[in-house]
Amino acid sequence: MPQIFPFRSGACFCLLAVTYSSIFANDRPNILLFTADDLHAESLGVYGGLPADLTPHLNAFAAEGMRFNKAHVNAAICAPCRAIIATGRYSHRSGAMGFMPAREDVPDIVTTFRSGGYLTGILGKVGHSTPKSSMTWDYLFDQKDLGNGRSPELYFQRSKTFLERCRAEGKPFYFMVNSHDPHRPYCNPDKLMQGAAMPSRVYSADDVDVPGFLPDLPGVRSELAMYLNSTRRLDDTFGKVMRALQESGMSDNTLVVFMSDNGIAVPFAKCNTWFHSSRTPFLARWPGQVESASVNDTDFISTVDLFATFLEVSGVAGPDGLDGRSIFSLLQGQTQTGRDFVYTQIDSKAGGDAVPMRAVQNAEFGYIYNPFSDGRHVYRNNNEGRSMAAMQSAAKNDPAIAARIALFRNRVAEEFYDLTSDADCLNNLINSANHAASIKALQDKLVAQMAVTGDPMLPAFQNRTDRKKVDRILAETYGVSAQFKGRKNRQKAN
């Protein structure tokens, strides 16, 4: 059967039909998606991060393509985020509402590309990136075969082998490369994880630029110094994979996308719906297609758009029912309507604790609904580390830090932030009369999104002033045991 794929010549865009055995098979565009694990967007020098030379390979890569400044993940936890990449659907539309599989009847990106004549490969994070048992990769190596996911040289060798296979078989590729950096445990040079490599540079507490959503405490700084080490090793790995691609001779015909699966794994970021929870660096390079050193500072894009984008880029016939839209025209410097908002969510986190959150934001404001917040449920996650320990110690004598911890643990049902002046989400304006119209506008946007996607939390929002009804809806959606797990852990959290 002939395969349709895009071919671009000058300003002309047309479609050509060829068979898989054609001598032009290698002309079909390749796709390489590189993901970081738990990377703070503003760690990259091109996003204003300090120290500015922390990510030299990524900084250079950004100069060769396009940087998006309004990119987000739709679920700021590893497994559900990667399920959205794999299915092109929001979590409640695929069934992957946390650390759980997607439904087998939901189409996936790997099966689609294999059917389209592409070789598919993956390095690292295989389980989280493969939400269906029927989703089979042609080539894979996981964490233990990659120096605990932290060996740039092993990523280089495994990438080189896969790319050589693609060239030998005359097939284009969809290649997902997932670093396990800078995921916890962060890189302690004095006690390296087994198999992990030393980063090309190590950092101290004096090098740290503490994010505004965390207090500047010695314990926070010491932990973030090790995070910088892990981030530098991520950059080392990225540089090695780009070297393998360059040496393969296929770089010019490959769309490379770099992003993170969620924000940094510290309190007030990963596993939540605040601004820095879901914001991701998003860099794209495709010589001849994407203008070098270009910046999109206007359009909200998110992970749900990747499947549709890769289909348009490759010309592979895809499934119906995707929730995202292709950003291919944005990559070519064009414009799209309807890119004024982004929707994010959390359902359940590691351990099965149901902590549903729904959020919508635009360039000015962000609104969050937390149906799990009932005055009894205590929120905690496995990303707190030394930073939370330092905060808890300081809170004994600092009422402001104690109040921040109380918000983190107990939340409130609704939050509203002015993101132009408070991107760190420190000042909840939900009761501000001056913002009533903006709050209502975002609530209406969220309701419309929940309705069109069949979100099971829509009835909870509509009955948010009736705690008994909300509890019943949560129990029906997530199960009673998941709903009450956080309450049982209250004493431990305190």
N, C-alpha and C positions, 0 to 999 in steps of 0.2 A: 504494500500500500504506500502511495507517495506520502511524504512528510512535508508539511508546510512550515517554512521558517523565514524569518525576516532577513532581508539583505538591504544594506544601506549603501548608496553611492551618491556622494555629494549631498544635495538637498532632497534627493528623491528617495522615497521609501516604497518598496514594492515587496511582493511575496513571490517566491519561487518554489516550485514543487520538484522534489528530487527523491530518489529512493535511497534507502539506508546504504546500499552498496555503491552509491555514486562516488566518483573520485572527489566530489565536492563535500563529502561527509564531514571532513575536518574543518570546513568553513562554517559549519553551524556553530553558533556562539556557545561557549562554555560558561559555566557559572560556578564561582567559588564563593561560598559563604563562610566567613571566618567569625566565630563568636568568642568573646571573652566571657569569663564567668565571674559575675559580681563586680563589675568595673564601674566606678564612679565616673560619669561622663566628663566631669571637670578635672579629672586626673590628666587627661591628654593636653599636651601643650597647645594644640590647635583649638582647644576649648577654653583656653586661659588658665590651664592647670599649672601648679607650681610644685616642685621645681620645673621650669620650662623645658629642660632637656630630659625629662623622665622617659619620654616615649619618642626617641629619635626616628625609628622606622615608621611609626604611624604618622608622625608629623610630616615626614617626607612623602608618604603615601597620600596624605590629604592634599598636598601640593600638586599631585598628579590627577586629581579627580574632583568630586563634589562633596562638600560637607553640608549636612543637614543640621540646622540648629533647633528644630522643633520635632525631633524624633523621639518616640516613646515605645516601650513595650506595653502590651495590653494587660499582662499579668506579671507582676514583678516577683515571680518565683521561678526557679529553673525549670522544673518539669512542665507546669502549665504553659509557661512562655514558649517552650520548645514544641509543645503540642500545637500551639497556635501557628507556629512556623510550618509544622508538618501538615496541618489540615486546612489552613487558611480560614479557620472559623474561631469565633470567640469560644471561651471555655465551655459555657453552658450549651453551646451548639454542637460540640463534639463529644461531650461527656467527660472530658479530661479536666474536671474541676478540682485540681490539686494533684496530688501524687497518685493518680489513678489513670487507667488506660482510656483512650478514646474508643468510641464504639466502632466495631468492625465494619459497619456499613458506611462509615464516613470515608470518602476518598482521601488519599494522602499523596504528598508530593513525590515520594520515592517511587511508588508504584506507577504513578503517572509518568515520570520521566523515564523509567525503564521501559514502559510501553511505547514511549516516544523515541526509542533508539539510543537513549543516553546511558552511559555507564554511571553508576552512583557509588560514591565513596564517602566514608565518614571516619574521622579520627577524634576520639575522646567523646565523653558524655553520650555514649551510644544508647544506654537505657532511657535516659531522659529525653533524648531526641527521637526515639522510636516508640511512639505511644500505642502502636498496634502490633499484635503478634504476626499479622500477615504482611507487615511492612519490612521488606527484605532488601538489604544493601548488597551490592556486588563486591564491595571491598570495605573491610572495617578493622580497626584496631582500637581498643579501649584503653582506659587509664593505666592499667598495669603494664601494658605493652608500650607505654609512652613515658616511662620514667615517672609514674604516678601522675601522668598528664602534665609534667613539669620539666620535660627535657627538650629544649629547642632542637638539639641534634637529632633526636629520634623522630620528632615531627618532620624534620627535613628529609630524613631517609624514607619514612613511610609515604610522605607526599611524593617524593621522587619516583618511588616504585609505582604508585597509582598512576601518575601522569605518564610514565613510560608505557604502562599497559594501555592507557587510552590511545596513545599514539600508535602503538603496535596493532591495536584492533581497529583503528580508523574510526573511532567513535567519539563524539563530544561527551562532556562530563558535567554532572552535578556533584560537586565536592563540598561537603560540609566539614570544616575543620574547627574543632572546639577545644580551645585551651582550658585547662583546669585552673589556671591562674586568672585573676588573683583571689580565687575562692579560699576560704579558710581551710586548714591552718595557714596563716600567713608565713612568709619566708623568714625564718630565723637563721641567719648565717652560721650561728654557733651550733645549730641542731637541725640540719637539713633533713627533710623527709626522705625516706629510702627511695633511691632512684632519681630524685630531683637534682637538677643542676643548679649551680650558683648563678645568680643573675650577673650580667656584665658590669653592674655597679650596685653597691649597697648604700643605704641611706640611714640617717640618724634622726632623732627626734627634732633636731634643729632644722631639718629639711622639710618638715611637715607643714602644710597649710591646712589647718583644721577647718572642715566644712562648717558653715554657719549654723547647721541644725544640731551640732554637737558643741558642748562646752569645751573650752580650751584648757584641758587638765593634763598633768604629766602622764597619767595612765593612758589617756586617749592618744597623746602624742607618741608614746612608746609603741602602742599597738599599730598606729597608722604608719610609723616608720617601717615596720615589717610588711605592711600592706604595700608601701612603695616598692620594696624589694620584689614582691610578687608581681607588681605591675610592670616593673622593669623586665622581669623574666618573660612576662606575656609579650612585651614588645620584642624581646629577643626571638621568641618563638614565631611571631608574625613575620619578622624579617627573614627568618630561615625558610618559612613557607613561601614567601614571595620570591626568594632566591630559587627555590625548586621550580616555581612556575616560570620564572624567567629562563632558566636553563632548559626547560622543556621545549622552548620555542613557541609556546601557545599563549603567551601573555597578551599579545595584541588582540587576540580574539576571545578574551575572557573578561566577563563582567565579574569584578571582585567587590564584595560588600563586606564591610567590617562593622560589627555592632556588639553590644553586650546583652546578656539575657535579662539583666535587671541592674538596679543600683547596688552600691557597696553594701557589704554585709555587716552593718553596724546599726545600732538603734536609730529609728526615724528614717530608714531608707528601705532596704530590701524587705520584701514580704509585707508591703503596705501600699497605699495609693497616694501618698504625698508626692509632690513634684519631683524630688530627687529619688524617689522610689522607682519611678517608671522611666525617667529620662535616660536615654541611651545615646552614646556617640554613634553616629551613622555616617560612614564614609563609603563612597562608591567610585570605582575607577573602571573605565572601559575606553581604551585608546581609540580615538576617532569618533566616539559616540558621546562621551561625557567630557565636557570642557575642563581642562586643567585649572586648578586653583579657583574653582567656582564654589559659590556658597548659596544655599537656599535658606533664607532666613524668614520665610513666609509661611510655608505649608506644613501643617501637622501630618506626619506620616507615622505608621506604627507597624509592628511585626505582622499584623493580620494582612498587610498589603504585600508581603513578600511572595507568597505563592502566585498570586495573580501577576505580579511583576515578572517573575521568572518565566511564567507561561508566555507572556507577550514577547519577552526578549528572545526566547528560544523558538517560538512558534509551535511548541508542542500543544496538541489538543488537550484541554483540561476539563475538569468536571464542572457542572453547575453547582450553585449553592455556596460559593465562596463569599465570605463577609467582607473581604478587603478589595481594594481597587489597585490596579497597576500604577506604579509611579514612573513608568518608562518615559512618558512625555516630560515629567519633571527632570529626570536625568538628562534629557536633551535640552533643558533650558526653557521649556514651554511652561504654561500655566494650567492649573486645574481649578475648577470650582469645588466648593464643599470641603475645603481643607482647613476650616476655621476651628475645628474642635478635635479632641481625641478622647476616647473612652477607655477607662482602665478598671480592673476588677481584681479582687482576691476572693477565693471561695474557701478552700481549706489548705492548711499548711502541713509541713512535715509532722507526722504523728497522727494526722487525721482530724485535728482540731478545727472545727468549722468556725471561721471568723470572716463571714462575708462582708465585703466592702464594695461599693460602687462609686465611681468618680467620673466627672467630666470636667474638662478644662479648655479654655481658649487662651488667647495671648495675654489676657488681662487677669482672669480670675479662675479659681478652681473650687469645685463643690464636691464634697464627699458625703456619702450616706453609709453609716456603719450599723446595719441592723442587728449585729451581735452585741452591741453595747447596751447593756441593761442594768448597769450598776453592780452586777455580781460577777460577771465574766471577767477574768483576769487574763490579759493578753501577754504572751511571752513567745519568743521564738529562739531558734538556735544560732542567731546571728549577733548576740549581745556581747559576748566576750569580755575582754579587759575594759573596753570602753564603758559598758554598763556598770561593771564593778567599780570603776573610778567614779562614775556618776553617783552610784549609791553611797560611796564613802563620802563624797563631797556634799551630798544632800543632807547629811546630818547637821551641817552648819550653814547650808545655803538653801533658803526657801524657794528660790527660783528654779534651781535644779531639782528639788523635791517635787515641785509642781510639774516639771517636764516629765519626770518619771511617772507621776500619777496619771498624766494624760496618756502616756505610752501604755500603761497597764490597763486602764479602764476605759479610755476613749470617751467620746460623747457621740450621740446618735448622728449629729450633723456638723459638718465643718465647712467653712468658706474662707478663702484666702485671696488677698490681693497679690497676685504673683508678680506684678510689676515692681512692687516695693518690698515684697516678703516672699521670695521664692523658697526660703527655708521653712515656710509655713509655721511661723512662731506665734502669730496673732490671729486667733480664730474670730472672724467677724460675722458669724452666723446670726447674731442678735443685733447687728448694726442696722438701724433704721435707714441710714444713708445708702446702704447697699441692698435694700429690700428688692428693688426692681431687678438688679443683676442676679441676686440669689434666685428669684422666681424664674428668670430667663434660663439659668442653667438647670434648675430643677425640671423645667419643661423639656429641655433638650435631653436630659437623662431619661425622663419618662418615655419620650418618643423612641429613644434608642432601645430601651428595655422592652417596649411593646413590639417593635419591629423584629427583634431578635428572639422573642419568646423567653426573656429572662425570668426565671422563677422568683427573683427578688422583687419584681414589680408589685405583686400584692403586698409584700412587706412594706415597701415604700408608701403605697397608697393607704396603708393602715398603720403608719409609723407612730401614731399617737396612742395606739391600743397595744400595749405590751403583750397581752395574752394572745392576741391574734398573730402578732409577729413571731412569738415563740412557737406557736403551732405551725406556721409557715416554715420556719427554720427546721423544725423537727421533721416535717414532711419532706423537705428538700434534702437535708443532710443526714437525717437520722438522729434520734434522741441522744445516743451515746456521743456522737461527734459534737452535738450542740452543747452538751454539759461538761465536756472534758476540761475546758478552760476553767470552769467554776471549781472543779475538784482540785485544781492545782493552785488555788488561791494562796494557801499558806506557804507553799513552796516558793511562789513568786515573790512574796513579801520577805 
